[in-house]
């Protein structure tokens, strides 16, 4: 809830609103009532002698220039953003009472609060001369705070205070975030807001719930001129816990290493001394991981622009994909990196010199491997970093950089995903498995989890023996589009029995997931299998926690379900000729 009733101007809603999405999933949010206050307030006595006093509708002081105003250009927590032009000594204040609500209840409460506030001001106007003009609204606020402190309160902790805001009129400003109880300060930290968009995550998981009169303060340190900040999100959240998080185990192999910066990737702390130098041992590991096809990223508590500029200055910025450089929790940033790279978070590793940061990630993400910055070269000797290396794996970072360009291109097509795919100009190349692509196929079988039909694992010798069998047909698949070459993205093998082919291995790289490449691969089998006299096709999906998306491919194609239980699903395609080409992806046989 936000105190917008004192706004002196109204913005008309023209129907176009940009929604700011959260970088995390949550179970509930806290019902907060944000009001404008003053850091030097002692009402009503200060109204008579303070040089900054301006009379508000209810007779109290204007803290925000023009009141807290609604802006419908952006939305997040509510259908509008809150525009706050902080005058000297102004602050935002909210009572923290453990009152969890869902999204719909939160919006209803905001509307009810605005309606009651308008009614209180109407009563004040009707009874002017009989009561102080601020009395009805002040009495309403006391009732609301009493209700928040005593009614429907649950003994529930919240995990973080998330702030999504835009600094409008200054290059930067210091923002104080403070949580107080009557006799002590629980949390106090200064954050630097830069002109433009800013996101802050404040860990409040240690704040005890239901302590009366616990308050949260948001105060820009503006001593000279007004500061305008547009708040899209200003909420406390209880995060959604990962299902079976305690049982989730790290993947067999690491695909991404997320690095801290200060005293880890470089020596020194950037905010204290801009003359930091690279940690040669750390960068040696980064380069060797890159050679192996293991991606690198960053999760660092720093201001983004100076930190990224320093990476550029040191000539290493290109090694790090989707860097998360902000003051938020590192576990949340790692989750966001995993989401942006479209990779399972259990294939991530995290390196940090700070034991508190390592423990925070261990607790929140038990499936992520965590290492300190000591003896980094030993990492390369660990089994989880010992992965097959091929020419394609050496180009993996480039392929993910190309994917960023694809996502930007996709924005031109709004919700018409098929139109986006057609305009990508995708080509699927079908190869026989041979010396030129055998290592990459083995790598796919060894590493792929999400798009893997049976999750069969082979030693290199067993894989070579599979390819030599007379009753096995094996194919490799490459993919290209207008932005670049994905390389070999799939391996498929079939066991042949007369006129029937049974798919024994089918793995697809995540880099082409949800682009209908999987469908095109099955379609491409028509020609080579027909040449072998194969008319009927079978596939057995061995169900795991990760490979559910592959079942969608068989549902989209004209396969019949022969049997289905908790462990596996058997599919059958009686007639290969029933597969029709969608025309979205061009198929080329080489």
DAJO-V420496 format. One record per residue. N is the residue number from 1. RES is the residue in one small letter. PSI is psi as a letter, one per 40 degrees, with the letter a starting at -180 (* if undefined). NEAR is the number of other ideal C-beta (glycine too) atoms within 8 Angstrom. D_LAST is the distance of its C-alpha to the last C-alpha in Angstrom with 2 decimals. Layout:
BEGIN
n = <N | N>
res = <RES | RES>
psi = <PSI | PSI>
near = <NEAR | NEAR>
d_last = <D_LAST | D_LAST>
END
This chain:
BEGIN
n = <1 | 2 | 3 | 4 | 5 | 6 | 7 | 8 | 9 | 10 | 11 | 12 | 13 | 14 | 15 | 16 | 17 | 18 | 19 | 20 | 21 | 22 | 23 | 24 | 25 | 26 | 27 | 28 | 29 | 30 | 31 | 32 | 33 | 34 | 35 | 36 | 37 | 38 | 39 | 40 | 41 | 42 | 43 | 44 | 45 | 46 | 47 | 48 | 49 | 50 | 51 | 52 | 53 | 54 | 55 | 56 | 57 | 58 | 59 | 60 | 61 | 62 | 63 | 64 | 65 | 66 | 67 | 68 | 69 | 70 | 71 | 72 | 73 | 74 | 75 | 76 | 77 | 78 | 79 | 80 | 81 | 82 | 83 | 84 | 85 | 86 | 87 | 88 | 89 | 90 | 91 | 92 | 93 | 94 | 95 | 96 | 97 | 98 | 99 | 100 | 101 | 102 | 103 | 104 | 105 | 106 | 107 | 108 | 109 | 110 | 111 | 112 | 113 | 114 | 115 | 116 | 117 | 118 | 119 | 120 | 121 | 122 | 123 | 124 | 125 | 126 | 127 | 128 | 129 | 130 | 131 | 132 | 133 | 134 | 135 | 136 | 137 | 138 | 139 | 140 | 141 | 142 | 143 | 144 | 145 | 146 | 147 | 148 | 149 | 150 | 151 | 152 | 153 | 154 | 155 | 156 | 157 | 158 | 159 | 160 | 161 | 162 | 163 | 164 | 165 | 166 | 167 | 168 | 169 | 170 | 171 | 172 | 173 | 174 | 175 | 176 | 177 | 178 | 179 | 180 | 181 | 182 | 183 | 184 | 185 | 186 | 187 | 188 | 189 | 190 | 191 | 192 | 193 | 194 | 195 | 196 | 197 | 198 | 199 | 200 | 201 | 202 | 203 | 204 | 205 | 206 | 207 | 208 | 209 | 210 | 211 | 212 | 213 | 214 | 215 | 216 | 217 | 218 | 219 | 220 | 221 | 222 | 223 | 224 | 225 | 226 | 227 | 228 | 229 | 230 | 231 | 232 | 233 | 234 | 235 | 236 | 237 | 238 | 239 | 240 | 241 | 242 | 243 | 244 | 245 | 246 | 247 | 248 | 249 | 250 | 251 | 252 | 253 | 254 | 255 | 256 | 257 | 258 | 259 | 260 | 261 | 262 | 263 | 264 | 265 | 266 | 267 | 268 | 269 | 270 | 271 | 272 | 273 | 274 | 275 | 276 | 277 | 278 | 279 | 280 | 281 | 282 | 283 | 284 | 285 | 286 | 287 | 288 | 289 | 290 | 291 | 292 | 293 | 294 | 295 | 296 | 297 | 298 | 299 | 300 | 301 | 302 | 303 | 304 | 305 | 306 | 307 | 308 | 309 | 310 | 311 | 312 | 313 | 314 | 315 | 316 | 317 | 318 | 319 | 320 | 321 | 322 | 323 | 324 | 325 | 326 | 327 | 328 | 329 | 330 | 331 | 332 | 333 | 334 | 335 | 336 | 337 | 338 | 339 | 340 | 341 | 342 | 343 | 344 | 345 | 346 | 347 | 348 | 349 | 350 | 351 | 352 | 353 | 354 | 355 | 356 | 357 | 358 | 359 | 360 | 361 | 362 | 363 | 364 | 365 | 366 | 367 | 368 | 369 | 370 | 371 | 372 | 373 | 374 | 375 | 376 | 377 | 378 | 379 | 380 | 381 | 382 | 383 | 384 | 385 | 386 | 387 | 388 | 389 | 390 | 391 | 392 | 393 | 394 | 395 | 396 | 397 | 398 | 399 | 400 | 401 | 402 | 403 | 404 | 405 | 406 | 407 | 408 | 409 | 410 | 411 | 412 | 413 | 414 | 415 | 416 | 417 | 418 | 419 | 420 | 421 | 422 | 423 | 424 | 425 | 426 | 427 | 428 | 429 | 430 | 431 | 432 | 433 | 434 | 435 | 436 | 437 | 438 | 439 | 440 | 441 | 442 | 443 | 444 | 445 | 446 | 447 | 448 | 449 | 450 | 451 | 452 | 453 | 454 | 455 | 456 | 457 | 458 | 459 | 460 | 461 | 462 | 463 | 464 | 465 | 466 | 467 | 468 | 469 | 470 | 471 | 472 | 473 | 474 | 475 | 476 | 477 | 478 | 479 | 480 | 481 | 482 | 483 | 484 | 485 | 486 | 487 | 488 | 489 | 490 | 491 | 492 | 493 | 494 | 495 | 496 | 497 | 498 | 499 | 500 | 501 | 502 | 503 | 504 | 505 | 506 | 507 | 508 | 509 | 510 | 511 | 512 | 513 | 514 | 515 | 516 | 517 | 518 | 519 | 520 | 521 | 522 | 523 | 524 | 525 | 526 | 527 | 528 | 529 | 530 | 531 | 532 | 533 | 534 | 535 | 536 | 537 | 538 | 539 | 540 | 541 | 542 | 543 | 544 | 545 | 546 | 547 | 548 | 549 | 550 | 551 | 552 | 553 | 554 | 555 | 556 | 557 | 558 | 559 | 560 | 561 | 562 | 563 | 564 | 565 | 566 | 567 | 568 | 569 | 570 | 571 | 572 | 573 | 574 | 575 | 576 | 577 | 578 | 579 | 580 | 581 | 582 | 583 | 584 | 585 | 586 | 587 | 588 | 589 | 590>
res = <x | x | x | x | x | x | x | x | x | x | x | x | x | x | x | x | x | x | x | x | x | x | x | x | x | x | x | x | x | x | x | x | x | x | x | x | x | x | x | x | x | x | x | x | x | x | x | x | x | x | x | x | x | x | x | x | x | x | x | x | x | x | x | x | x | x | x | x | x | x | x | x | x | x | x | x | x | x | x | x | x | x | x | x | x | x | x | x | x | x | x | x | x | x | x | x | x | x | x | x | x | x | x | x | x | x | x | x | x | x | x | x | x | x | x | x | x | x | x | x | x | x | x | x | x | x | x | x | x | x | x | x | x | x | x | x | x | x | x | x | x | x | x | x | x | x | x | x | x | x | x | x | x | x | x | x | x | x | x | x | x | x | x | x | x | x | x | x | x | x | x | x | x | x | x | x | x | x | x | x | x | x | x | x | x | x | x | x | x | x | x | x | x | x | x | x | x | x | x | x | x | x | x | x | x | x | x | x | x | x | x | x | x | x | x | x | x | x | x | x | x | x | x | x | x | x | x | x | x | x | x | x | x | x | x | x | x | x | x | x | x | x | x | x | x | x | x | x | x | x | x | x | x | x | x | x | x | x | x | x | x | x | x | x | x | x | x | x | x | x | x | x | x | x | x | x | x | x | x | x | x | x | x | x | x | x | x | x | x | x | x | x | x | x | x | x | x | x | x | x | x | x | x | x | x | x | x | x | x | x | x | x | x | x | x | x | x | x | x | x | x | x | x | x | x | x | x | x | x | x | x | x | x | x | x | x | x | x | x | x | x | x | x | x | x | x | x | x | x | x | x | x | x | x | x | x | x | x | x | x | x | x | x | x | x | x | x | x | x | x | x | x | x | x | x | x | x | x | x | x | x | x | x | x | x | x | x | x | x | x | x | x | x | x | x | x | x | x | x | x | x | x | x | x | x | x | x | x | x | x | x | x | x | x | x | x | x | x | x | x | x | x | x | x | x | x | x | x | x | x | x | x | x | x | x | x | x | x | x | x | x | x | x | x | x | x | x | x | x | x | x | x | x | x | x | x | x | x | x | x | x | x | x | x | x | x | x | x | x | x | x | x | x | x | x | x | x | x | x | x | x | x | x | x | x | x | x | x | x | x | x | x | x | x | x | x | x | x | x | x | x | x | x | x | x | x | x | x | x | x | x | x | x | x | x | x | x | x | x | x | x | x | x | x | x | x | x | x | x | x | x | x | x | x | x | x | x | x | x | x | x | x | x | x | x | x | x | x | x | x | x | x | x | x | x | x | x | x | x | x | x | x | x | x | x | x | x | x | x | x | x | x | x | x | x | x | x | x | x | x | x | x | x | x | x | x | x | x | x | x>
psi = <h | h | g | e | e | e | h | e | i | h | h | i | h | e | e | h | h | h | h | h | i | i | e | i | i | i | d | i | i | h | h | i | g | h | i | h | a | h | e | f | h | g | i | e | d | e | d | e | e | h | e | e | h | h | h | i | d | e | e | a | i | h | d | h | h | e | i | h | i | h | h | e | d | i | i | c | d | i | e | i | i | h | h | h | g | h | i | h | e | i | i | i | i | i | h | h | h | g | g | h | i | i | d | d | d | d | d | d | d | d | d | d | d | d | d | d | d | d | d | d | d | d | d | d | d | d | f | h | d | d | i | i | d | e | d | d | d | d | d | d | d | d | d | d | d | d | d | d | d | d | h | f | h | i | g | h | i | i | d | i | h | h | h | h | i | h | h | d | e | i | d | i | i | h | h | h | h | i | h | i | i | d | e | i | h | d | h | h | i | h | i | h | h | i | h | a | h | i | h | h | h | h | h | e | e | e | h | h | i | f | h | i | f | h | i | h | h | h | h | i | g | h | e | d | i | i | h | h | h | h | h | d | h | g | i | h | i | h | i | h | i | h | h | f | d | d | e | h | i | i | i | d | i | h | d | h | h | h | i | i | c | h | f | c | d | i | h | i | h | d | d | d | h | e | f | i | i | i | h | d | d | d | d | d | d | d | d | d | d | d | d | e | e | h | i | i | a | h | h | i | g | i | h | d | d | d | d | d | d | d | d | d | d | e | f | e | d | e | e | h | i | f | h | g | h | a | e | i | h | d | d | d | d | d | d | d | d | d | d | d | e | f | i | h | e | e | e | i | i | h | h | i | e | h | d | d | d | d | d | d | d | d | d | d | g | e | e | h | h | h | i | i | e | i | f | d | d | d | d | e | e | i | d | e | e | g | i | h | h | i | d | d | d | d | e | d | d | d | d | d | d | d | d | d | d | d | d | d | d | d | e | e | e | b | e | g | d | d | d | d | d | d | e | d | f | i | h | h | h | h | i | i | h | a | d | d | e | d | d | d | d | d | d | d | d | d | d | h | d | d | g | h | d | e | f | h | h | i | i | d | d | d | d | d | d | d | d | e | h | d | e | h | h | i | i | i | h | i | i | i | a | e | e | a | h | e | a | h | e | i | h | h | i | i | h | h | g | b | e | h | h | h | h | d | h | h | i | h | i | e | e | e | i | f | e | e | d | d | d | d | d | d | d | e | e | d | d | d | d | d | d | e | e | h | d | i | h | i | i | h | h | h | h | i | e | d | e | d | d | d | d | d | d | d | d | d | i | f | i | i | h | d | i | h | a | d | d | i | h | h | i | h | h | d | h | d | e | e | h | i | h | d | e | d | h | h | h | h | h | *>
near = <10 | 9 | 12 | 11 | 10 | 13 | 11 | 6 | 6 | 6 | 9 | 5 | 6 | 5 | 4 | 5 | 11 | 7 | 7 | 10 | 5 | 10 | 8 | 11 | 5 | 10 | 7 | 10 | 15 | 15 | 13 | 12 | 13 | 12 | 9 | 13 | 11 | 10 | 8 | 7 | 8 | 5 | 8 | 8 | 7 | 13 | 10 | 7 | 4 | 9 | 3 | 8 | 9 | 6 | 7 | 10 | 7 | 12 | 9 | 9 | 14 | 11 | 11 | 13 | 7 | 9 | 12 | 13 | 13 | 11 | 11 | 13 | 8 | 13 | 12 | 12 | 8 | 11 | 6 | 9 | 14 | 15 | 10 | 13 | 10 | 15 | 11 | 8 | 9 | 13 | 13 | 12 | 12 | 10 | 12 | 12 | 11 | 13 | 10 | 12 | 10 | 7 | 6 | 6 | 9 | 14 | 10 | 8 | 11 | 11 | 8 | 8 | 12 | 10 | 8 | 9 | 12 | 9 | 8 | 12 | 13 | 8 | 9 | 15 | 7 | 6 | 9 | 8 | 3 | 4 | 8 | 6 | 9 | 11 | 9 | 13 | 12 | 9 | 9 | 11 | 9 | 8 | 8 | 10 | 10 | 8 | 8 | 13 | 10 | 6 | 5 | 4 | 12 | 8 | 6 | 9 | 9 | 16 | 9 | 14 | 13 | 15 | 14 | 12 | 14 | 10 | 15 | 8 | 6 | 8 | 4 | 9 | 12 | 10 | 14 | 13 | 16 | 11 | 15 | 10 | 10 | 6 | 3 | 6 | 8 | 8 | 10 | 7 | 8 | 8 | 10 | 9 | 12 | 11 | 7 | 6 | 6 | 11 | 10 | 14 | 13 | 11 | 9 | 12 | 8 | 5 | 12 | 6 | 11 | 8 | 7 | 6 | 8 | 13 | 10 | 13 | 13 | 12 | 12 | 12 | 9 | 10 | 4 | 4 | 4 | 10 | 12 | 11 | 14 | 13 | 11 | 13 | 12 | 14 | 10 | 13 | 15 | 13 | 10 | 7 | 6 | 8 | 4 | 6 | 10 | 5 | 5 | 9 | 6 | 10 | 12 | 4 | 11 | 13 | 11 | 15 | 14 | 15 | 16 | 16 | 12 | 13 | 10 | 13 | 11 | 15 | 7 | 11 | 8 | 14 | 5 | 5 | 7 | 6 | 5 | 12 | 7 | 11 | 11 | 6 | 8 | 15 | 11 | 10 | 12 | 14 | 9 | 9 | 13 | 13 | 8 | 10 | 13 | 13 | 14 | 15 | 15 | 14 | 13 | 12 | 7 | 13 | 9 | 9 | 7 | 10 | 13 | 11 | 8 | 12 | 12 | 8 | 6 | 9 | 5 | 10 | 9 | 5 | 9 | 12 | 11 | 9 | 10 | 13 | 12 | 11 | 7 | 11 | 10 | 15 | 11 | 13 | 13 | 17 | 12 | 12 | 16 | 12 | 8 | 7 | 12 | 7 | 10 | 10 | 11 | 10 | 12 | 17 | 13 | 15 | 14 | 14 | 8 | 8 | 6 | 6 | 10 | 12 | 8 | 12 | 15 | 10 | 8 | 8 | 14 | 8 | 11 | 14 | 9 | 10 | 9 | 8 | 12 | 4 | 4 | 12 | 9 | 7 | 10 | 9 | 7 | 8 | 4 | 11 | 13 | 7 | 12 | 9 | 10 | 10 | 7 | 11 | 13 | 10 | 9 | 11 | 12 | 8 | 12 | 12 | 9 | 10 | 9 | 8 | 9 | 11 | 8 | 7 | 11 | 9 | 7 | 6 | 10 | 5 | 4 | 7 | 8 | 7 | 8 | 12 | 12 | 8 | 8 | 12 | 6 | 13 | 11 | 15 | 11 | 12 | 12 | 6 | 11 | 7 | 4 | 4 | 11 | 12 | 9 | 14 | 14 | 12 | 15 | 14 | 15 | 11 | 10 | 12 | 11 | 11 | 12 | 15 | 13 | 10 | 9 | 7 | 5 | 10 | 5 | 7 | 6 | 8 | 13 | 9 | 8 | 12 | 11 | 5 | 7 | 3 | 6 | 12 | 10 | 13 | 13 | 14 | 16 | 12 | 14 | 9 | 11 | 4 | 8 | 8 | 6 | 12 | 11 | 13 | 13 | 15 | 15 | 13 | 14 | 14 | 9 | 11 | 7 | 4 | 6 | 11 | 15 | 11 | 13 | 9 | 12 | 14 | 13 | 15 | 12 | 10 | 10 | 12 | 11 | 4 | 8 | 10 | 15 | 12 | 11 | 14 | 14 | 10 | 13 | 13 | 13 | 10 | 8 | 12 | 13 | 11 | 6 | 9 | 6 | 13 | 9 | 12 | 15 | 13 | 12 | 12 | 14 | 10 | 9 | 8 | 3 | 8 | 15 | 8 | 10 | 15 | 10 | 8 | 11 | 12 | 7 | 6 | 11 | 6 | 11 | 8 | 8 | 7 | 7 | 6 | 6 | 3 | 5 | 10 | 12 | 12 | 13 | 10 | 14 | 7 | 7 | 13 | 6 | 8 | 11 | 5 | 7 | 9 | 4 | 9 | 11 | 6 | 11 | 8 | 8 | 5>
d_last = <62.58 | 63.38 | 66.75 | 65.96 | 69.23 | 70.85 | 68.23 | 70.02 | 67.07 | 64.48 | 60.96 | 59.89 | 56.63 | 54.46 | 51.83 | 49.15 | 49.03 | 46.41 | 46.07 | 45.92 | 44.14 | 45.17 | 42.92 | 44.02 | 44.96 | 48.65 | 51.02 | 53.97 | 55.69 | 59.32 | 61.65 | 62.89 | 65.33 | 64.74 | 67.86 | 68.96 | 71.50 | 73.19 | 73.30 | 77.01 | 78.02 | 81.53 | 82.23 | 84.47 | 86.44 | 83.79 | 83.75 | 87.17 | 86.59 | 82.82 | 81.94 | 78.44 | 79.75 | 78.56 | 79.69 | 77.09 | 77.60 | 79.10 | 81.27 | 79.19 | 77.35 | 74.20 | 71.81 | 68.66 | 69.22 | 69.13 | 68.39 | 64.99 | 63.16 | 60.26 | 57.13 | 54.60 | 51.97 | 50.52 | 50.96 | 50.30 | 53.08 | 54.92 | 54.06 | 55.31 | 55.49 | 58.89 | 60.00 | 62.57 | 64.50 | 66.40 | 69.84 | 71.61 | 71.94 | 69.82 | 67.56 | 65.70 | 67.10 | 66.19 | 67.87 | 65.62 | 66.44 | 64.02 | 63.32 | 59.67 | 58.42 | 55.25 | 53.83 | 55.70 | 59.02 | 58.61 | 58.27 | 61.17 | 63.32 | 62.63 | 63.73 | 66.80 | 67.72 | 67.61 | 69.71 | 72.31 | 72.52 | 73.20 | 75.81 | 77.49 | 77.67 | 79.16 | 81.82 | 82.59 | 83.10 | 85.33 | 87.46 | 87.67 | 91.10 | 91.48 | 88.67 | 86.90 | 83.89 | 81.47 | 83.03 | 81.06 | 77.64 | 78.64 | 79.92 | 76.63 | 74.67 | 76.97 | 76.30 | 72.53 | 72.60 | 74.91 | 72.55 | 69.54 | 71.54 | 73.06 | 71.30 | 68.04 | 67.35 | 65.08 | 64.95 | 61.32 | 59.84 | 57.35 | 54.65 | 54.28 | 55.58 | 52.70 | 53.45 | 51.12 | 53.02 | 52.97 | 55.49 | 56.55 | 59.17 | 59.09 | 56.69 | 57.31 | 59.89 | 60.79 | 60.63 | 62.80 | 61.75 | 64.61 | 65.53 | 69.25 | 71.57 | 75.33 | 76.13 | 72.95 | 69.74 | 66.73 | 64.04 | 64.13 | 61.33 | 60.74 | 57.35 | 56.35 | 55.08 | 53.28 | 53.35 | 50.71 | 49.00 | 50.05 | 49.30 | 51.59 | 51.58 | 54.90 | 55.20 | 58.28 | 57.67 | 60.85 | 63.10 | 65.45 | 65.40 | 68.57 | 70.76 | 73.04 | 72.75 | 69.50 | 68.18 | 65.09 | 65.61 | 63.19 | 64.95 | 63.72 | 65.89 | 67.01 | 70.50 | 70.71 | 68.69 | 67.05 | 63.49 | 61.18 | 58.53 | 56.49 | 55.79 | 52.91 | 53.04 | 56.18 | 56.11 | 56.55 | 53.82 | 53.55 | 49.92 | 47.95 | 47.57 | 44.27 | 44.38 | 45.11 | 44.96 | 47.18 | 44.79 | 41.61 | 40.37 | 38.20 | 34.56 | 33.73 | 31.96 | 32.87 | 30.31 | 32.80 | 36.05 | 38.61 | 41.22 | 44.79 | 45.91 | 49.65 | 50.57 | 47.08 | 44.37 | 47.18 | 50.76 | 53.38 | 53.73 | 52.58 | 55.29 | 57.96 | 56.62 | 53.85 | 53.64 | 51.42 | 49.27 | 46.02 | 46.22 | 44.43 | 43.76 | 42.20 | 39.93 | 38.87 | 37.77 | 35.99 | 33.96 | 33.10 | 32.12 | 29.85 | 28.19 | 27.61 | 26.01 | 29.29 | 30.37 | 33.91 | 36.22 | 39.96 | 42.81 | 46.01 | 49.42 | 49.87 | 50.02 | 46.48 | 46.83 | 48.83 | 46.68 | 43.37 | 44.98 | 45.97 | 42.41 | 41.36 | 44.33 | 43.37 | 39.79 | 38.11 | 37.52 | 33.73 | 33.43 | 34.81 | 33.07 | 35.24 | 38.54 | 41.47 | 44.57 | 47.58 | 50.68 | 49.30 | 48.88 | 46.05 | 45.01 | 44.52 | 42.55 | 40.24 | 39.67 | 38.86 | 36.36 | 34.63 | 34.58 | 33.15 | 30.37 | 29.72 | 30.15 | 32.54 | 35.85 | 36.31 | 33.60 | 35.85 | 38.38 | 41.34 | 43.36 | 46.85 | 50.13 | 52.28 | 53.15 | 54.04 | 50.59 | 48.97 | 51.25 | 50.58 | 46.81 | 47.47 | 49.74 | 47.64 | 44.20 | 44.77 | 41.06 | 40.53 | 41.16 | 43.91 | 44.85 | 47.59 | 47.13 | 48.72 | 46.83 | 43.50 | 41.84 | 42.45 | 39.91 | 37.10 | 38.46 | 38.46 | 36.06 | 34.96 | 33.58 | 31.99 | 28.31 | 25.12 | 24.04 | 20.51 | 19.25 | 18.34 | 21.90 | 23.44 | 22.00 | 23.14 | 26.24 | 24.43 | 22.24 | 25.53 | 27.13 | 24.43 | 25.21 | 28.79 | 27.77 | 25.91 | 29.09 | 31.20 | 29.01 | 29.37 | 33.14 | 32.90 | 32.01 | 34.85 | 34.29 | 31.60 | 28.66 | 26.33 | 27.11 | 26.28 | 22.82 | 22.15 | 23.40 | 21.22 | 18.29 | 15.87 | 12.10 | 10.34 | 6.80 | 6.06 | 5.69 | 8.05 | 11.16 | 12.20 | 14.75 | 12.95 | 12.88 | 15.48 | 18.39 | 17.14 | 16.54 | 20.05 | 21.39 | 20.28 | 21.94 | 24.97 | 25.61 | 24.57 | 27.51 | 27.47 | 24.15 | 24.23 | 24.74 | 26.82 | 27.28 | 26.87 | 27.40 | 26.52 | 27.68 | 25.12 | 26.33 | 26.09 | 22.51 | 21.57 | 23.57 | 21.80 | 18.39 | 20.18 | 21.73 | 21.13 | 21.79 | 19.21 | 15.58 | 13.96 | 11.04 | 10.50 | 10.06 | 10.33 | 12.41 | 13.86 | 16.92 | 19.58 | 21.23 | 18.55 | 15.63 | 16.33 | 14.06 | 13.06 | 15.31 | 15.05 | 15.09 | 15.80 | 17.22 | 18.92 | 21.76 | 21.76 | 25.18 | 25.33 | 24.06 | 23.97 | 21.42 | 23.06 | 21.22 | 22.76 | 21.01 | 19.59 | 19.95 | 19.10 | 20.22 | 23.30 | 22.00 | 20.16 | 22.93 | 24.37 | 21.70 | 20.57 | 17.23 | 18.43 | 19.00 | 15.59 | 14.08 | 16.46 | 15.79 | 12.03 | 13.26 | 14.93 | 12.47 | 11.39 | 15.03 | 16.62 | 15.13 | 16.98 | 20.07 | 20.22 | 22.29 | 23.86 | 22.59 | 24.87 | 24.88 | 27.77 | 28.39 | 30.77 | 32.73 | 33.43 | 35.07 | 31.79 | 29.11 | 30.87 | 28.44 | 25.73 | 28.10 | 27.89 | 24.25 | 25.44 | 28.43 | 26.43 | 24.36 | 26.30 | 26.85 | 30.38 | 32.30 | 33.54 | 35.59 | 36.31 | 38.61 | 39.17 | 36.78 | 33.76 | 32.31 | 30.62 | 28.36 | 27.42 | 25.34 | 26.98 | 24.63 | 20.93 | 21.35 | 23.72 | 21.05 | 20.87 | 18.50 | 20.68 | 18.94 | 19.38 | 15.77 | 12.99 | 9.96 | 6.49 | 3.81 | 0.00>
END
